[in-house]
Amino acid sequence: MISFKQYITESKMGDCFEVAANAMMDFRKEENSSLRMVHAYVQGQGSLEGRRFAHGFNLISNDVVMDNSNGNEIVMRRKQYYELGKINPKEKGAYKEYTKKETLAALVKHKHYGPWDLKDSLDEEIPDEKKEIGKKKLRISPKVLQRMKDELE
């Protein structure tokens, strides 16, 4: 299994926002009413030490993080995940949680997977290549967008 350090420093396809949003669309409210999606700035490790970039993941409960982006299956305690990524939920513009309804509404409104509410001035555009972690504003196909609109009704 890949470590969090390897995950944060590897060059990947950058599907975190799409994967986190899809997790929200796939769950039924009665199965897990506490599931939330998070967009946050994380601190890189290794060669990206001290550099921040936007990332998307899910909270299964208030205490457990699920991050399936880039083909990974990371499940760990929120405290540990936030410490490793230096995630600060109280920093204005650097952290936002979404319920399923809020996720669907934002997807329909913006027509991309995110991030939506993070403060752009905090963005360091790291990693620098488009194929790397965190493809931003990845467009949603019309078919998927219609599914979201139908579910909101």
C-alpha positions, -999 to +999 in steps of 0.1 A: +000+000+000+013+035-009+022+057+020+007+092+024+042+107+018+045+088-015+010+098-024+015+135-019+048+136-038+041+113-068+031+126-102-004+112-109-033+118-131-048+143-106-084+130-102-089+139-066-118+164-071-136+141-095-132+110-073-143+128-041-174+142-059-183+108-074-181+093-039-208+118-028-230+110-058-227+072-053-238+071-017-274+068-005-283+091+023-297+063+044-263+044+041-241+071+055-256+105+063-223+117+077-203+114+045-189+147+034-166+160+006-137+182+015-117+206-006-086+218+012-051+231+008-025+204+017+012+208+023+034+186+001+061+164+014+095+153+001+105+176-028+073+195-023+080+202+014+064+235+024+045+239-009+007+240-008-019+228-034-056+222-035-068+186-029-101+168-026-111+139-004-140+126+017-148+123+054-166+091+062-174+103+097-161+132+117-130+110+126-122+091+094-108+102+060-113+083+028-090+093-001-094+071-032-079+096-057-053+084-082-062+048-077-053+048-040-074+035-011-064+056+018-084+053+049-070+068+081-079+088+112-087+124+104-062+137+130-033+118+114-043+127+078-047+164+087-013+164+105+005+147+076-010+171+051-009+201+074-045+208+068-060+236+088-098+236+088-099+270+105-078+288+079-101+311+059-103+302+023-082+270+027-108+245+037-144+237+028-167+207+037-198+198+016-228+176+023-242+156-006-268+182-014-242+210-013-219+189-035-246+183-061-257+219-062-221+231-066-214+206-094-245+218-113-237+254-107-201+253-117-202+225-142-168+212-130-155+191-102-137+218-083-123+233-063-151+260-059-147+278-026-109+278-019-091+311-020-071+313-053-045+335-038-034+306-016-027+284-046+009+278-055+001+257-086+022+228-073+028+204-089+035+224-120+025+200-147-011+195-157-009+157-154+000+159-117-021+160-085-053+179-084-066+186-119-087+217-113-120+226-128-123+193-147-155+197-168-185+174-161-200+155-190-236+166-200-249+131-191-234+132-156-246+168-151-281+158-160-280+129-134-270+155-108-298+178-118-323+150-116-311+140-082-315+175-069-351+176-078 
